[in-house]
């Protein structure tokens, strides 16, 4: 699936996005962002629970996605020069996100312990990055020799292989029953809520940075720098996935999350000060590295603080929420033309605010108070809890004869 995604990205980037005018590209990207999230509003609360309770439900979803990706790749190869390419590409990207959620829900059913789950998530991220880099090479050769048609047909073959591999997945039930009160309480505990907010902001930083660099490099610097930024981002994501399990052995999960947010905050401010295209490439790499570290920390927090929750269902739910953060943040540079250094500063300030909010929330939580909002956490930390009013003593009845 990762190799097929890489092939499609090469075909669309070279034949569609790079050849559109800036204004046309903004319109198409904005349409994609809206379409990419709308299905999740229905998949998560309605279709998702039903699929989770079916025997082989998530496996079936992955198989269906693979077949549809084959069909869409062939149709896109036949319509590379007309407007039908855009809705086909949007449908393929929606299926890409659907696969990501189904994969995250299925992973807990193919491992036997929490330790293996952490390692599996790390290895899957690393392997996906390596496979994507390898698949880009023949895709690029086909793009320059045969054209987008050849690249997309190459992607279709890769999705056929993905379907064959998906048939080997176990027919496990992700969640045989609905969420009980214990699961709901654990997934809404202060630690999990704080961690999910931090992770959503990390994903938001990834979405904002990607589209900010895309339009900024497109307008002022040239696409060779954007290609370099994508390459560096892929490498740093793999590095983050590779070292995150080792970092977890030395640092608490909360420290890893705070460190990831603080790293983006510092890098965003420094790149805004220095400016230039090289700073944009560096920021892209750091943001994706931090997001990889933060994701493993978040997964570990859920496994630790919500042991009774169905993790397949839980991770699918959180992934939908993170996708919302990615879409909302990505929409900003699509709608507004932002200078390069100003965008870097926005990334740094967003991460700084998230770092402060998470730190204060964790401190309030250690004091035994459940932080639900950043402003509430700040008020409790600065001025303390509200003073309880002491009722006045009851008035005594006057004695007789007085």
Secondary structure, DSSP 8 states (H G I E B T S, - for coil): -HHHHHHHHHHHHHHTGGGS-HHHHHHHHHHHHHHHHHHHHHIIIIIHHHHHHSTTHHHHHHHHHHHHHHHHHHHHHHTTTSTHHHHHHHHHHHHHHHHHHHHHHHHGGG-SSHHHHHHHHHHHHHHHHHHHHHHHHHHHHHHHHT-HHHHHHHHHHHHHHHHHHHTTS----S-SS---HHHHHHHTSHHHHHHHHHHHHHHHHHHHHHHHHHHHIIIII-HHHHHHHHHHHHHHHHHHHHHHHHHHHHS-HHHHHHHHHHHHHHHHHHHHHH-SHHHHHHHHHHHHHHHHHHHHHHHHHHHHH-TTS-HHHHHHHHHHHHHHHHHHHHHHHHHS---HHHHHHHHHHHHHHHHHHHHHHHHHHHTT----SHHHHHHHHHH-S--------------TT-
